[in-house]
Amino acid sequence: MNDLKYLAALTLPISAVISIYFKGYWSFFTPFYAFVLIPILEVLLPHDTSNHEGEERTEKEKSKLFDWMLYLNVPIVFGLLGYLLYDVSSNSYQTYEIVGLIISMGIVLGTNGINVAHELGHRKGRMERTLAKGLLLPSHYMHFYIEHNFGHHANAATAEDPATAKYNQSVYSFWLTSTVRQYFSAWHLQMQLLRRDSASFFSFKNDMFWYAMLQVGYLTTIFLIFGTLGLIVALAAGVVGFLMLETVNYIEHYGLMRKKLPSGRYERVREVHSWNSNHVMGRIVLYELTRHSDHHYKSSKKYQILDYHDISPQMPFGYPTSMVLSFLPPLWFRLMNKRIPKEMKMAA
């Protein structure tokens, strides 16, 4: 029964259903749940630093239950999006209600969409990687698959990595630099892959080209079915979704930099180059993303067996709470800057 705890991640889309169904001020229930109620639960619930060992670890790694709990997000995300678009195109809403529903849907796209896509995108199976790319589609972020797997995991905690926030950089500045640099980095990586395979720009191997076509086709289809308002809602919810991702990127590596060696190369990524949290609620709703150091140590390791490392820097709060704090840069800097090792500040 304890293994089913990750179903708690589905409370986010359930909160979005409540937002859509009850309308009015309930339209904002999902951001209230995600950034008020969950942080309160994080403070009240104990930390859990335990790791799975031996036979228990092996059993959890092989269990398909954990995979199916991820797959379940695919019909839920697209079903919820379809429900929202149908509802807003069929009924009259006040502007504030539309705003609330866009934010609510965007939070689901960022957590149950992009975050699950991130986990599945590291799997070896073609089916799982295809599902990952599909979950990135409604957030207009399919390029994340290439940049994250081929760029971020090689360059994390360096100035070359768009998804590593610099010391004293605000989250708002980071949204701009990371979003733009990641997109161009994905194209750069794609062209390298094409040259390696002696393939042309219009090759079927040019995933970035096909991602662009798919995303245009997706938005065109929404416009034809749900009209202008449906298109605006889908576009805006996708933006909220990828800004959720970028906020997580911001807190994951903020200010933590690898040393550049005399050879000109960087030291290897270690457990000290990611911020971690053992706050139970954040761990569950984000499928253990908060044990980020271990993910970088071995990116193919499944979420249910990620480990806690004593030497990994720990955040004072869980990831959801930390995301809220990052929206207040002076408070964020005051809390986090003193926790960054001096040598990393100098490297930055």
C-alpha positions in Angstrom: 0.0 0.0 0.0 2.9 2.4 0.7 3.9 2.1 -3.0 0.6 3.8 -3.9 1.7 7.0 -2.2 2.7 8.4 -5.6 -0.9 8.5 -6.6 -1.0 11.7 -4.4 0.6 13.4 -7.5 -2.8 13.1 -9.1 -4.3 15.4 -6.5 -3.0 18.3 -8.7 -5.2 17.4 -11.7 -8.1 16.6 -9.3 -7.7 20.2 -7.9 -7.8 21.4 -11.5 -11.1 19.5 -12.1 -12.5 21.3 -9.0 -11.3 24.6 -10.5 -13.1 24.0 -13.8 -16.3 22.5 -12.3 -17.0 25.1 -9.7 -15.7 28.1 -11.6 -15.8 31.5 -9.9 -13.0 32.0 -7.4 -12.6 28.3 -7.3 -10.8 28.8 -10.7 -7.7 29.6 -8.6 -8.0 26.5 -6.4 -5.1 24.7 -8.1 -2.5 27.4 -7.4 -3.9 27.7 -3.9 -3.5 23.9 -3.4 0.0 23.8 -5.0 1.5 26.9 -3.4 -0.3 27.2 -0.1 -1.7 23.9 1.1 1.1 21.7 -0.1 3.8 24.0 1.5 1.8 23.8 4.8 1.8 20.0 4.6 5.5 20.1 3.9 6.2 22.0 7.1 3.9 19.7 9.1 5.0 16.3 7.8 8.4 14.8 8.8 11.4 14.5 6.6 12.3 11.0 5.3 16.0 10.4 4.6 15.8 6.6 4.3 17.0 4.7 1.2 15.8 1.4 -0.1 18.4 -1.4 0.2 18.9 -5.0 -0.8 16.0 -7.1 -1.9 13.4 -4.3 -1.3 15.3 -2.1 -3.6 15.5 -4.7 -6.3 11.7 -5.4 -6.0 10.8 -1.8 -6.3 13.1 -1.3 -9.3 11.4 -4.2 -11.2 7.9 -3.4 -10.2 5.7 -2.2 -13.1 3.3 -0.5 -10.7 5.6 2.6 -10.5 5.7 2.8 -14.3 2.0 2.6 -14.7 1.5 5.4 -12.2 3.5 7.5 -14.6 1.7 6.3 -17.7 -1.6 7.2 -16.0 -0.7 10.8 -16.3 -0.9 10.8 -20.1 -4.7 10.3 -20.5 -5.3 12.4 -17.4 -3.3 15.4 -18.7 -4.8 15.3 -22.2 -8.3 14.5 -20.9 -8.2 17.4 -18.5 -6.9 19.7 -21.2 -9.7 18.6 -23.6 -12.3 19.1 -20.8 -11.0 22.6 -20.1 -10.9 23.7 -23.8 -14.4 22.3 -24.4 -15.7 24.1 -21.3 -14.3 27.5 -22.0 -15.4 27.4 -25.7 -18.9 26.4 -24.7 -19.6 28.7 -21.7 -19.3 32.3 -20.8 -16.5 33.2 -18.3 -15.4 36.3 -16.6 -11.8 37.3 -17.4 -10.6 36.5 -13.9 -12.0 33.0 -14.2 -10.1 32.4 -17.5 -6.9 33.6 -15.8 -7.5 31.2 -12.9 -8.2 28.3 -15.2 -5.1 29.0 -17.3 -2.9 29.0 -14.2 -4.5 25.8 -12.9 -4.1 24.0 -16.1 -0.6 25.3 -16.5 0.4 23.9 -13.1 -0.9 20.5 -14.2 1.0 20.7 -17.5 4.2 21.5 -15.6 3.9 18.9 -12.9 2.0 15.9 -14.3 3.1 16.8 -17.8 6.6 18.1 -18.1 7.9 16.5 -14.8 6.6 13.0 -15.8 8.0 13.6 -19.3 11.3 14.3 -17.7 11.2 10.9 -15.9 10.0 8.9 -19.0 12.5 10.8 -21.3 15.4 9.1 -19.5 14.0 5.6 -20.0 15.5 3.3 -22.7 12.2 2.1 -24.2 10.8 3.7 -27.4 7.3 3.7 -26.0 8.2 5.6 -22.9 10.3 8.1 -24.8 7.4 8.7 -27.2 5.0 9.3 -24.2 7.6 11.8 -22.8 7.6 13.8 -26.0 3.8 13.7 -26.1 3.6 15.1 -22.6 5.9 18.0 -23.6 3.6 18.9 -26.6 0.9 21.0 -24.7 3.6 23.0 -23.0 5.3 23.9 -26.3 8.5 22.4 -25.0 9.3 19.4 -27.0 12.8 20.7 -27.6 13.4 20.0 -23.8 13.8 16.3 -24.6 17.0 17.0 -26.7 18.4 19.9 -24.6 17.9 18.2 -21.3 19.2 14.8 -22.2 22.1 15.8 -24.4 22.9 19.3 -23.0 21.9 19.8 -19.4 23.2 16.4 -18.1 26.6 17.2 -19.7 26.8 20.8 -18.6 24.8 21.1 -15.4 26.4 23.4 -12.8 28.5 25.3 -15.3 28.1 28.6 -17.1 27.5 26.7 -20.3 24.3 25.3 -19.0 21.2 27.4 -19.7 19.3 25.5 -17.0 21.7 26.4 -14.2 20.9 29.6 -12.4 23.8 31.9 -11.5 24.5 33.3 -8.1 22.3 36.3 -7.4 20.3 35.8 -10.5 16.6 36.3 -10.0 14.0 33.7 -11.1 12.5 36.3 -13.5 15.8 36.9 -15.2 16.4 33.1 -15.3 13.0 32.5 -17.0 14.2 34.6 -19.9 17.8 33.4 -20.2 17.0 29.7 -19.7 14.0 29.6 -22.0 15.8 31.3 -24.9 19.2 29.6 -24.4 17.7 26.2 -24.1 15.8 26.5 -27.3 18.9 27.6 -29.3 21.0 25.0 -27.5 18.5 22.3 -28.6 18.9 23.4 -32.2 22.7 23.4 -31.9 22.7 19.9 -30.4 20.3 18.7 -33.1 22.6 20.0 -35.9 25.5 18.2 -34.3 23.5 15.0 -34.2 22.6 15.4 -37.9 26.2 16.1 -38.9 27.3 13.0 -37.0 24.8 10.9 -38.9 25.6 12.7 -42.2 21.9 13.6 -42.4 20.4 16.7 -44.0 18.2 19.4 -42.4 15.1 17.9 -43.9 16.0 14.4 -42.8 13.5 12.3 -40.7 16.2 12.4 -38.1 15.8 16.2 -37.6 13.6 15.9 -34.5 13.6 19.6 -33.8 12.0 20.2 -37.2 9.3 17.7 -36.6 8.7 19.0 -33.1 8.1 22.4 -34.6 5.6 20.9 -37.1 3.8 18.9 -34.4 3.5 22.0 -32.2 2.1 24.1 -35.0 -0.3 21.3 -35.9 -1.4 20.9 -32.3 -2.2 24.6 -32.0 -3.9 24.7 -35.4 -6.1 21.8 -34.4 -7.1 23.5 -31.2 -8.0 26.7 -33.1 -10.1 24.8 -35.6 -12.0 22.8 -32.9 -12.2 25.3 -30.0 -11.8 28.7 -31.7 -9.8 31.7 -30.7 -10.5 31.5 -27.0 -9.5 27.9 -26.9 -6.2 28.7 -28.7 -5.5 31.6 -26.2 -6.1 29.3 -23.3 -4.0 26.5 -24.7 -1.1 28.8 -25.5 -1.2 30.6 -22.2 -1.5 27.3 -20.1 1.5 26.0 -22.0 3.5 29.0 -21.1 2.5 28.6 -17.4 3.6 25.0 -17.7 7.1 25.6 -19.0 7.6 28.5 -16.5 6.8 25.9 -13.8 9.6 23.8 -15.2 12.0 26.7 -15.4 11.2 27.6 -11.8 12.1 24.1 -10.8 15.3 24.3 -12.9 16.1 27.5 -11.1 15.9 26.0 -7.6 17.6 22.8 -8.5 21.1 24.2 -9.2 20.9 27.8 -8.1 24.5 29.1 -7.5 26.1 25.6 -7.4 29.0 25.6 -9.9 31.6 23.0 -10.8 35.3 23.9 -10.8 37.1 24.3 -14.1 40.2 22.1 -14.1 43.6 23.2 -15.5 42.8 21.1 -18.6 40.0 23.4 -19.3 37.4 20.8 -18.6 35.0 20.8 -15.6 35.1 18.5 -12.7 32.6 15.7 -13.0 29.1 16.3 -11.7 28.9 15.2 -8.0 26.3 15.0 -5.3 27.2 18.6 -4.2 26.0 20.2 -7.4 22.2 19.9 -6.9 19.8 21.2 -4.3 17.9 18.4 -2.6 14.9 18.0 -0.3 13.6 15.2 1.8 10.3 16.9 2.6 7.8 14.1 2.1 5.0 15.9 0.3 7.2 17.5 -2.3 8.9 14.2 -3.0 5.7 12.4 -3.6 3.9 15.0 -5.8 7.0 15.5 -7.9 7.9 11.8 -8.2 11.1 12.1 -6.2 12.5 14.9 -8.4 13.7 16.5 -5.1 16.4 13.8 -4.8 18.1 15.6 -7.7 21.7 14.8 -7.0 21.2 11.1 -7.3 19.3 11.7 -10.6 22.4 13.4 -12.0 24.6 10.7 -10.7 22.7 8.1 -12.7 20.0 9.6 -14.9 18.5 6.2 -15.9 17.7 5.3 -12.3 14.0 5.1 -11.8 12.3 7.7 -9.5 11.2 5.1 -6.8 14.8 4.1 -5.9 16.6 7.5 -6.0 18.8 7.8 -2.9 19.5 10.5 -0.3 23.2 11.5 0.0 24.5 13.1 3.2 26.9 15.4 1.3 24.2 16.8 -1.0 23.2 20.4 -0.2 19.7 20.4 1.4 17.1 23.1 0.9 15.5 24.6 4.1 12.1 23.8 2.6 10.6 21.4 0.0 10.6 22.1 -3.7 7.0 23.5 -3.8 7.7 25.9 -0.9 11.0 26.9 -2.4 9.3 27.7 -5.7 7.1 30.2 -3.9 10.1 31.7 -2.1 12.0 32.1 -5.4 9.2 34.5 -6.5 10.5 36.9 -3.8 14.2 37.4 -4.9 15.3 39.3 -1.8 14.0 36.6 0.5 15.3 33.8 -1.7 18.8 35.3 -1.8 18.8 35.8 2.0 17.8 32.2 2.6 20.0 30.5 0.0 23.1 32.6 -0.6 24.6 31.7 2.8 24.1 28.1 2.0 26.2 28.1 -1.2 29.9 27.1 -0.6 32.3 30.0 -0.9 34.4 28.3 -3.6 31.3 27.9 -5.8 30.5 31.6 -5.4 34.0 32.4 -6.7 33.5 29.9 -9.6 30.3 31.8 -10.5 
